[in-house]
Amino acid sequence: MEKAVLQPSIFVLCDSCRWCATYTDKSRARDRCPSCSSSALSSFPVMPDESFTFSYDEKRGIEMDFGRRRR
Ligand SMILES: [Zn+2]
């Protein structure tokens, strides 16, 4: 059985200004926020077979939702 190589995307979030981006190639991720130049960046991988939603609300804060994609 052949196994596909799952390349995780990298989700990067700025802790300072809430800028965020998803990089499909982690070598392109920066270590500084392009918006406010802060180095306080959080990053974590997002697997291609996971659904991922991100929302930011001033009252509720950051909401992140991970789940398995339905096939
Ligand atoms: Zn920032």
PDB file of the backbone (N, CA, C, O) and the ligand in Angstrom, with CONECT records:
HET     ZN  A 101       1
ATOM      1  N   MET A   1       0.839  -1.200   0.000  1.00  0.00           N
ATOM      2  CA  MET A   1       0.000   0.000   0.000  1.00  0.00           C
ATOM      3  C   MET A   1       0.872   1.247   0.000  1.00  0.00           C
ATOM      4  O   MET A   1       1.814   1.380   0.781  1.00  0.00           O
ATOM      5  N   GLU A   2       0.532   2.133  -0.882  1.00  0.00           N
ATOM      6  CA  GLU A   2       1.321   3.358  -0.976  1.00  0.00           C
ATOM      7  C   GLU A   2       0.837   4.390   0.034  1.00  0.00           C
ATOM      8  O   GLU A   2      -0.359   4.532   0.290  1.00  0.00           O
ATOM      9  N   LYS A   3       1.769   5.078   0.576  1.00  0.00           N
ATOM     10  CA  LYS A   3       1.411   6.100   1.553  1.00  0.00           C
ATOM     11  C   LYS A   3       1.805   7.464   1.016  1.00  0.00           C
ATOM     12  O   LYS A   3       2.953   7.686   0.632  1.00  0.00           O
ATOM     13  N   ALA A   4       0.867   8.351   0.995  1.00  0.00           N
ATOM     14  CA  ALA A   4       1.187   9.707   0.557  1.00  0.00           C
ATOM     15  C   ALA A   4       1.920  10.426   1.680  1.00  0.00           C
ATOM     16  O   ALA A   4       1.615  10.237   2.858  1.00  0.00           O
ATOM     17  N   VAL A   5       2.867  11.231   1.311  1.00  0.00           N
ATOM     18  CA  VAL A   5       3.577  12.028   2.312  1.00  0.00           C
ATOM     19  C   VAL A   5       2.755  13.281   2.595  1.00  0.00           C
ATOM     20  O   VAL A   5       2.511  14.110   1.718  1.00  0.00           O
ATOM     21  N   LEU A   6       2.353  13.380   3.813  1.00  0.00           N
ATOM     22  CA  LEU A   6       1.549  14.545   4.183  1.00  0.00           C
ATOM     23  C   LEU A   6       2.476  15.644   4.688  1.00  0.00           C
ATOM     24  O   LEU A   6       3.157  15.509   5.704  1.00  0.00           O
ATOM     25  N   GLN A   7       2.468  16.702   3.955  1.00  0.00           N
ATOM     26  CA  GLN A   7       3.322  17.827   4.332  1.00  0.00           C
ATOM     27  C   GLN A   7       2.486  18.819   5.131  1.00  0.00           C
ATOM     28  O   GLN A   7       1.568  19.429   4.583  1.00  0.00           O
ATOM     29  N   PRO A   8       2.784  18.990   6.404  1.00  0.00           N
ATOM     30  CA  PRO A   8       1.968  19.924   7.172  1.00  0.00           C
ATOM     31  C   PRO A   8       2.208  21.369   6.758  1.00  0.00           C
ATOM     32  O   PRO A   8       3.328  21.761   6.430  1.00  0.00           O
ATOM     33  N   SER A   9       1.160  22.133   6.780  1.00  0.00           N
ATOM     34  CA  SER A   9       1.311  23.570   6.618  1.00  0.00           C
ATOM     35  C   SER A   9       1.675  24.161   7.974  1.00  0.00           C
ATOM     36  O   SER A   9       1.443  23.540   9.012  1.00  0.00           O
ATOM     37  N   ILE A  10       2.229  25.329   7.962  1.00  0.00           N
ATOM     38  CA  ILE A  10       2.589  25.984   9.216  1.00  0.00           C
ATOM     39  C   ILE A  10       1.686  27.197   9.414  1.00  0.00           C
ATOM     40  O   ILE A  10       1.611  28.097   8.578  1.00  0.00           O
ATOM     41  N   PHE A  11       1.027  27.180  10.522  1.00  0.00           N
ATOM     42  CA  PHE A  11       0.196  28.328  10.862  1.00  0.00           C
ATOM     43  C   PHE A  11       0.989  29.215  11.813  1.00  0.00           C
ATOM     44  O   PHE A  11       1.506  28.742  12.825  1.00  0.00           O
ATOM     45  N   VAL A  12       1.084  30.495  11.488  1.00  0.00           N
ATOM     46  CA  VAL A  12       1.866  31.418  12.304  1.00  0.00           C
ATOM     47  C   VAL A  12       0.954  32.533  12.817  1.00  0.00           C
ATOM     48  O   VAL A  12       0.210  33.157  12.060  1.00  0.00           O
ATOM     49  N   LEU A  13       1.037  32.757  14.108  1.00  0.00           N
ATOM     50  CA  LEU A  13       0.212  33.785  14.733  1.00  0.00           C
ATOM     51  C   LEU A  13       1.094  34.741  15.520  1.00  0.00           C
ATOM     52  O   LEU A  13       1.954  34.312  16.290  1.00  0.00           O
ATOM     53  N   CYS A  14       0.882  36.026  15.327  1.00  0.00           N
ATOM     54  CA  CYS A  14       1.629  37.027  16.085  1.00  0.00           C
ATOM     55  C   CYS A  14       0.914  37.266  17.413  1.00  0.00           C
ATOM     56  O   CYS A  14      -0.267  37.615  17.430  1.00  0.00           O
ATOM     57  N   ASP A  15       1.622  37.079  18.520  1.00  0.00           N
ATOM     58  CA  ASP A  15       1.021  37.292  19.836  1.00  0.00           C
ATOM     59  C   ASP A  15       0.815  38.771  20.137  1.00  0.00           C
ATOM     60  O   ASP A  15       0.091  39.130  21.065  1.00  0.00           O
ATOM     61  N   SER A  16       1.444  39.606  19.362  1.00  0.00           N
ATOM     62  CA  SER A  16       1.400  41.028  19.647  1.00  0.00           C
ATOM     63  C   SER A  16       0.233  41.735  18.940  1.00  0.00           C
ATOM     64  O   SER A  16      -0.519  42.478  19.571  1.00  0.00           O
ATOM     65  N   CYS A  17       0.085  41.499  17.626  1.00  0.00           N
ATOM     66  CA  CYS A  17      -0.941  42.239  16.899  1.00  0.00           C
ATOM     67  C   CYS A  17      -1.994  41.323  16.281  1.00  0.00           C
ATOM     68  O   CYS A  17      -2.891  41.793  15.581  1.00  0.00           O
ATOM     69  N   ARG A  18      -1.889  40.010  16.537  1.00  0.00           N
ATOM     70  CA  ARG A  18      -2.846  39.020  16.013  1.00  0.00           C
ATOM     71  C   ARG A  18      -2.775  38.826  14.511  1.00  0.00           C
ATOM     72  O   ARG A  18      -3.694  38.273  13.908  1.00  0.00           O
ATOM     73  N   TRP A  19      -1.703  39.273  13.915  1.00  0.00           N
ATOM     74  CA  TRP A  19      -1.496  38.930  12.504  1.00  0.00           C
ATOM     75  C   TRP A  19      -1.326  37.427  12.402  1.00  0.00           C
ATOM     76  O   TRP A  19      -0.711  36.808  13.270  1.00  0.00           O
ATOM     77  N   CYS A  20      -1.856  36.850  11.368  1.00  0.00           N
ATOM     78  CA  CYS A  20      -1.657  35.416  11.213  1.00  0.00           C
ATOM     79  C   CYS A  20      -1.598  35.050   9.740  1.00  0.00           C
ATOM     80  O   CYS A  20      -2.104  35.763   8.873  1.00  0.00           O
ATOM     81  N   ALA A  21      -0.972  33.928   9.492  1.00  0.00           N
ATOM     82  CA  ALA A  21      -0.845  33.453   8.120  1.00  0.00           C
ATOM     83  C   ALA A  21      -0.596  31.957   8.147  1.00  0.00           C
ATOM     84  O   ALA A  21      -0.129  31.402   9.142  1.00  0.00           O
ATOM     85  N   THR A  22      -0.907  31.338   7.068  1.00  0.00           N
ATOM     86  CA  THR A  22      -0.610  29.912   6.934  1.00  0.00           C
ATOM     87  C   THR A  22       0.389  29.739   5.796  1.00  0.00           C
ATOM     88  O   THR A  22       0.170  30.201   4.676  1.00  0.00           O
ATOM     89  N   TYR A  23       1.473  29.071   6.106  1.00  0.00           N
ATOM     90  CA  TYR A  23       2.468  28.805   5.083  1.00  0.00           C
ATOM     91  C   TYR A  23       2.396  27.337   4.694  1.00  0.00           C
ATOM     92  O   TYR A  23       2.409  26.456   5.554  1.00  0.00           O
ATOM     93  N   THR A  24       2.322  27.086   3.412  1.00  0.00           N
ATOM     94  CA  THR A  24       2.344  25.691   2.983  1.00  0.00           C
ATOM     95  C   THR A  24       3.773  25.177   2.902  1.00  0.00           C
ATOM     96  O   THR A  24       4.010  23.969   2.901  1.00  0.00           O
ATOM     97  N   ASP A  25       4.698  26.080   2.836  1.00  0.00           N
ATOM     98  CA  ASP A  25       6.110  25.707   2.818  1.00  0.00           C
ATOM     99  C   ASP A  25       6.757  26.363   4.028  1.00  0.00           C
ATOM    100  O   ASP A  25       6.877  27.586   4.094  1.00  0.00           O
ATOM    101  N   LYS A  26       7.175  25.538   4.986  1.00  0.00           N
ATOM    102  CA  LYS A  26       7.625  26.136   6.243  1.00  0.00           C
ATOM    103  C   LYS A  26       8.940  26.883   6.104  1.00  0.00           C
ATOM    104  O   LYS A  26       9.297  27.684   6.969  1.00  0.00           O
ATOM    105  N   SER A  27       9.658  26.626   5.025  1.00  0.00           N
ATOM    106  CA  SER A  27      10.908  27.368   4.844  1.00  0.00           C
ATOM    107  C   SER A  27      10.621  28.825   4.484  1.00  0.00           C
ATOM    108  O   SER A  27      11.509  29.676   4.538  1.00  0.00           O
ATOM    109  N   ARG A  28       9.367  29.100   4.115  1.00  0.00           N
ATOM    110  CA  ARG A  28       9.016  30.486   3.781  1.00  0.00           C
ATOM    111  C   ARG A  28       8.501  31.252   4.985  1.00  0.00           C
ATOM    112  O   ARG A  28       8.303  32.464   4.904  1.00  0.00           O
ATOM    113  N   ALA A  29       8.281  30.574   6.093  1.00  0.00           N
ATOM    114  CA  ALA A  29       7.792  31.254   7.290  1.00  0.00           C
ATOM    115  C   ALA A  29       8.884  32.176   7.835  1.00  0.00           C
ATOM    116  O   ALA A  29      10.069  31.842   7.829  1.00  0.00           O
ATOM    117  N   ARG A  30       8.458  33.311   8.294  1.00  0.00           N
ATOM    118  CA  ARG A  30       9.426  34.275   8.818  1.00  0.00           C
ATOM    119  C   ARG A  30       9.489  34.161  10.341  1.00  0.00           C
ATOM    120  O   ARG A  30       8.595  33.600  10.973  1.00  0.00           O
ATOM    121  N   ASP A  31      10.545  34.694  10.905  1.00  0.00           N
ATOM    122  CA  ASP A  31      10.650  34.667  12.357  1.00  0.00           C
ATOM    123  C   ASP A  31      10.254  36.001  12.968  1.00  0.00           C
ATOM    124  O   ASP A  31      10.347  36.194  14.180  1.00  0.00           O
ATOM    125  N   ARG A  32       9.814  36.915  12.120  1.00  0.00           N
ATOM    126  CA  ARG A  32       9.308  38.182  12.629  1.00  0.00           C
ATOM    127  C   ARG A  32       7.991  38.513  11.948  1.00  0.00           C
ATOM    128  O   ARG A  32       7.776  38.176  10.783  1.00  0.00           O
ATOM    129  N   CYS A  33       7.124  39.170  12.681  1.00  0.00           N
ATOM    130  CA  CYS A  33       5.829  39.541  12.142  1.00  0.00           C
ATOM    131  C   CYS A  33       6.002  40.606  11.059  1.00  0.00           C
ATOM    132  O   CYS A  33       6.622  41.638  11.314  1.00  0.00           O
ATOM    133  N   PRO A  34       5.472  40.379   9.861  1.00  0.00           N
ATOM    134  CA  PRO A  34       5.594  41.392   8.813  1.00  0.00           C
ATOM    135  C   PRO A  34       4.735  42.623   9.078  1.00  0.00           C
ATOM    136  O   PRO A  34       4.893  43.654   8.425  1.00  0.00           O
ATOM    137  N   SER A  35       3.830  42.506  10.038  1.00  0.00           N
ATOM    138  CA  SER A  35       2.933  43.615  10.326  1.00  0.00           C
ATOM    139  C   SER A  35       3.486  44.556  11.391  1.00  0.00           C
ATOM    140  O   SER A  35       3.464  45.775  11.217  1.00  0.00           O
ATOM    141  N   CYS A  36       3.986  43.991  12.499  1.00  0.00           N
ATOM    142  CA  CYS A  36       4.451  44.858  13.593  1.00  0.00           C
ATOM    143  C   CYS A  36       5.900  44.587  13.977  1.00  0.00           C
ATOM    144  O   CYS A  36       6.403  45.175  14.934  1.00  0.00           O
ATOM    145  N   SER A  37       6.577  43.710  13.249  1.00  0.00           N
ATOM    146  CA  SER A  37       7.991  43.384  13.472  1.00  0.00           C
ATOM    147  C   SER A  37       8.271  42.724  14.814  1.00  0.00           C
ATOM    148  O   SER A  37       9.424  42.646  15.238  1.00  0.00           O
ATOM    149  N   SER A  38       7.227  42.248  15.485  1.00  0.00           N
ATOM    150  CA  SER A  38       7.448  41.553  16.736  1.00  0.00           C
ATOM    151  C   SER A  38       7.995  40.159  16.463  1.00  0.00           C
ATOM    152  O   SER A  38       7.681  39.541  15.446  1.00  0.00           O
ATOM    153  N   SER A  39       8.816  39.678  17.386  1.00  0.00           N
ATOM    154  CA  SER A  39       9.322  38.312  17.229  1.00  0.00           C
ATOM    155  C   SER A  39       8.509  37.334  18.065  1.00  0.00           C
ATOM    156  O   SER A  39       8.842  36.152  18.149  1.00  0.00           O
ATOM    157  N   ALA A  40       7.439  37.832  18.684  1.00  0.00           N
ATOM    158  CA  ALA A  40       6.589  36.971  19.519  1.00  0.00           C
ATOM    159  C   ALA A  40       5.593  36.222  18.639  1.00  0.00           C
ATOM    160  O   ALA A  40       4.391  36.487  18.671  1.00  0.00           O
ATOM    161  N   LEU A  41       6.107  35.295  17.866  1.00  0.00           N
ATOM    162  CA  LEU A  41       5.254  34.546  16.955  1.00  0.00           C
ATOM    163  C   LEU A  41       5.043  33.127  17.469  1.00  0.00           C
ATOM    164  O   LEU A  41       5.981  32.458  17.902  1.00  0.00           O
ATOM    165  N   SER A  42       3.815  32.694  17.411  1.00  0.00           N
ATOM    166  CA  SER A  42       3.528  31.303  17.714  1.00  0.00           C
ATOM    167  C   SER A  42       3.313  30.590  16.390  1.00  0.00           C
ATOM    168  O   SER A  42       2.670  31.122  15.484  1.00  0.00           O
ATOM    169  N   SER A  43       3.844  29.404  16.284  1.00  0.00           N
ATOM    170  CA  SER A  43       3.613  28.657  15.056  1.00  0.00           C
ATOM    171  C   SER A  43       3.366  27.200  15.397  1.00  0.00           C
ATOM    172  O   SER A  43       3.933  26.655  16.344  1.00  0.00           O
ATOM    173  N   PHE A  44       2.519  26.594  14.615  1.00  0.00           N
ATOM    174  CA  PHE A  44       2.303  25.162  14.802  1.00  0.00           C
ATOM    175  C   PHE A  44       1.847  24.559  13.482  1.00  0.00           C
ATOM    176  O   PHE A  44       1.269  25.241  12.635  1.00  0.00           O
ATOM    177  N   PRO A  45       2.114  23.286  13.324  1.00  0.00           N
ATOM    178  CA  PRO A  45       1.780  22.650  12.053  1.00  0.00           C
ATOM    179  C   PRO A  45       0.298  22.324  11.936  1.00  0.00           C
ATOM    180  O   PRO A  45      -0.357  22.008  12.929  1.00  0.00           O
ATOM    181  N   VAL A  46      -0.215  22.401  10.742  1.00  0.00           N
ATOM    182  CA  VAL A  46      -1.581  22.013  10.455  1.00  0.00           C
ATOM    183  C   VAL A  46      -1.518  20.892   9.423  1.00  0.00           C
ATOM    184  O   VAL A  46      -1.050  21.097   8.303  1.00  0.00           O
ATOM    185  N   MET A  47      -1.980  19.732   9.798  1.00  0.00           N
ATOM    186  CA  MET A  47      -1.916  18.619   8.870  1.00  0.00           C
ATOM    187  C   MET A  47      -2.934  18.818   7.749  1.00  0.00           C
ATOM    188  O   MET A  47      -4.015  19.365   7.967  1.00  0.00           O
ATOM    189  N   PRO A  48      -2.573  18.364   6.544  1.00  0.00           N
ATOM    190  CA  PRO A  48      -3.468  18.587   5.393  1.00  0.00           C
ATOM    191  C   PRO A  48      -4.804  17.866   5.518  1.00  0.00           C
ATOM    192  O   PRO A  48      -5.774  18.252   4.865  1.00  0.00           O
ATOM    193  N   ASP A  49      -4.870  16.843   6.330  1.00  0.00           N
ATOM    194  CA  ASP A  49      -6.154  16.145   6.431  1.00  0.00           C
ATOM    195  C   ASP A  49      -6.954  16.616   7.638  1.00  0.00           C
ATOM    196  O   ASP A  49      -7.948  15.997   8.017  1.00  0.00           O
ATOM    197  N   GLU A  50      -6.517  17.699   8.227  1.00  0.00           N
ATOM    198  CA  GLU A  50      -7.291  18.280   9.320  1.00  0.00           C
ATOM    199  C   GLU A  50      -7.964  19.553   8.832  1.00  0.00           C
ATOM    200  O   GLU A  50      -7.369  20.346   8.102  1.00  0.00           O
ATOM    201  N   SER A  51      -9.178  19.730   9.233  1.00  0.00           N
ATOM    202  CA  SER A  51      -9.800  21.011   8.937  1.00  0.00           C
ATOM    203  C   SER A  51      -9.432  21.948  10.072  1.00  0.00           C
ATOM    204  O   SER A  51      -9.278  21.524  11.218  1.00  0.00           O
ATOM    205  N   PHE A  52      -9.296  23.177   9.757  1.00  0.00           N
ATOM    206  CA  PHE A  52      -8.782  24.111  10.733  1.00  0.00           C
ATOM    207  C   PHE A  52      -9.449  25.460  10.520  1.00  0.00           C
ATOM    208  O   PHE A  52      -9.382  26.033   9.433  1.00  0.00           O
ATOM    209  N   THR A  53     -10.082  25.952  11.549  1.00  0.00           N
ATOM    210  CA  THR A  53     -10.660  27.279  11.431  1.00  0.00           C
ATOM    211  C   THR A  53     -10.117  28.152  12.548  1.00  0.00           C
ATOM    212  O   THR A  53      -9.855  27.683  13.656  1.00  0.00           O
ATOM    213  N   PHE A  54      -9.958  29.391  12.244  1.00  0.00           N
ATOM    214  CA  PHE A  54      -9.380  30.324  13.183  1.00  0.00           C
ATOM    215  C   PHE A  54     -10.233  31.576  13.162  1.00  0.00           C
ATOM    216  O   PHE A  54     -10.539  32.113  12.098  1.00  0.00           O
ATOM    217  N   SER A  55     -10.613  32.037  14.336  1.00  0.00           N
ATOM    218  CA  SER A  55     -11.337  33.299  14.362  1.00  0.00           C
ATOM    219  C   SER A  55     -10.890  34.099  15.571  1.00  0.00           C
ATOM    220  O   SER A  55     -10.507  33.549  16.604  1.00  0.00           O
ATOM    221  N   TYR A  56     -10.948  35.382  15.416  1.00  0.00           N
ATOM    222  CA  TYR A  56     -10.542  36.252  16.502  1.00  0.00           C
ATOM    223  C   TYR A  56     -11.657  37.240  16.775  1.00  0.00           C
ATOM    224  O   TYR A  56     -12.147  37.934  15.885  1.00  0.00           O
ATOM    225  N   ASP A  57     -12.032  37.275  18.028  1.00  0.00           N
ATOM    226  CA  ASP A  57     -13.106  38.168  18.436  1.00  0.00           C
ATOM    227  C   ASP A  57     -12.601  38.967  19.627  1.00  0.00           C
ATOM    228  O   ASP A  57     -11.979  38.403  20.526  1.00  0.00           O
ATOM    229  N   GLU A  58     -12.852  40.248  19.649  1.00  0.00           N
ATOM    230  CA  GLU A  58     -12.296  41.077  20.727  1.00  0.00           C
ATOM    231  C   GLU A  58     -12.802  40.667  22.097  1.00  0.00           C
ATOM    232  O   GLU A  58     -12.079  40.778  23.086  1.00  0.00           O
ATOM    233  N   LYS A  59     -14.036  40.194  22.162  1.00  0.00           N
ATOM    234  CA  LYS A  59     -14.588  39.796  23.458  1.00  0.00           C
ATOM    235  C   LYS A  59     -14.198  38.376  23.847  1.00  0.00           C
ATOM    236  O   LYS A  59     -13.836  38.104  24.991  1.00  0.00           O
ATOM    237  N   ARG A  60     -14.279  37.490  22.878  1.00  0.00           N
ATOM    238  CA  ARG A  60     -14.030  36.084  23.196  1.00  0.00           C
ATOM    239  C   ARG A  60     -12.581  35.684  23.025  1.00  0.00           C
ATOM    240  O   ARG A  60     -12.160  34.628  23.498  1.00  0.00           O
ATOM    241  N   GLY A  61     -11.811  36.534  22.344  1.00  0.00           N
ATOM    242  CA  GLY A  61     -10.426  36.186  22.140  1.00  0.00           C
ATOM    243  C   GLY A  61     -10.258  35.273  20.941  1.00  0.00           C
ATOM    244  O   GLY A  61     -11.085  35.246  20.029  1.00  0.00           O
ATOM    245  N   ILE A  62      -9.182  34.538  20.968  1.00  0.00           N
ATOM    246  CA  ILE A  62      -8.864  33.685  19.827  1.00  0.00           C
ATOM    247  C   ILE A  62      -9.589  32.348  19.960  1.00  0.00           C
ATOM    248  O   ILE A  62      -9.628  31.723  21.021  1.00  0.00           O
ATOM    249  N   GLU A  63     -10.145  31.955  18.855  1.00  0.00           N
ATOM    250  CA  GLU A  63     -10.839  30.682  18.840  1.00  0.00           C
ATOM    251  C   GLU A  63     -10.250  29.839  17.724  1.00  0.00           C
ATOM    252  O   GLU A  63     -10.228  30.242  16.561  1.00  0.00           O
ATOM    253  N   MET A  64      -9.781  28.680  18.095  1.00  0.00           N
ATOM    254  CA  MET A  64      -9.215  27.801  17.080  1.00  0.00           C
ATOM    255  C   MET A  64      -9.921  26.465  17.135  1.00  0.00           C
ATOM    256  O   MET A  64     -10.198  25.927  18.207  1.00  0.00           O
ATOM    257  N   ASP A  65     -10.197  25.956  15.987  1.00  0.00           N
ATOM    258  CA  ASP A  65     -11.001  24.760  15.893  1.00  0.00           C
ATOM    259  C   ASP A  65     -10.309  23.744  14.985  1.00  0.00           C
ATOM    260  O   ASP A  65     -10.094  23.982  13.796  1.00  0.00           O
ATOM    261  N   PHE A  66      -9.972  22.617  15.582  1.00  0.00           N
ATOM    262  CA  PHE A  66      -9.366  21.562  14.776  1.00  0.00           C
ATOM    263  C   PHE A  66     -10.352  20.416  14.632  1.00  0.00           C
ATOM    264  O   PHE A  66     -11.110  20.108  15.551  1.00  0.00           O
ATOM    265  N   GLY A  67     -10.329  19.813  13.503  1.00  0.00           N
ATOM    266  CA  GLY A  67     -11.190  18.658  13.338  1.00  0.00           C
ATOM    267  C   GLY A  67     -10.754  17.850  12.141  1.00  0.00           C
ATOM    268  O   GLY A  67     -10.031  18.340  11.273  1.00  0.00           O
ATOM    269  N   ARG A  68     -11.193  16.623  12.102  1.00  0.00           N
ATOM    270  CA  ARG A  68     -10.882  15.776  10.962  1.00  0.00           C
ATOM    271  C   ARG A  68     -11.794  16.138   9.813  1.00  0.00           C
ATOM    272  O   ARG A  68     -13.002  16.293   9.989  1.00  0.00           O
ATOM    273  N   ARG A  69     -11.216  16.270   8.649  1.00  0.00           N
ATOM    274  CA  ARG A  69     -12.015  16.523   7.469  1.00  0.00           C
ATOM    275  C   ARG A  69     -12.824  15.292   7.102  1.00  0.00           C
ATOM    276  O   ARG A  69     -12.332  14.168   7.197  1.00  0.00           O
ATOM    277  N   ARG A  70     -14.027  15.496   6.695  1.00  0.00           N
ATOM    278  CA  ARG A  70     -14.839  14.359   6.246  1.00  0.00           C
ATOM    279  C   ARG A  70     -14.422  13.970   4.850  1.00  0.00           C
ATOM    280  O   ARG A  70     -14.167  14.816   3.993  1.00  0.00           O
ATOM    281  N   ARG A  71     -14.361  12.689   4.643  1.00  0.00           N
ATOM    282  CA  ARG A  71     -13.976  12.225   3.326  1.00  0.00           C
ATOM    283  C   ARG A  71     -15.176  11.699   2.566  1.00  0.00           C
ATOM    284  O   ARG A  71     -15.039  11.261   1.424  1.00  0.00           O
TER     285      ARG A  71
HETATM  286 ZN    ZN A 101       2.479  41.420  14.778  1.00  0.00          ZN2+
END
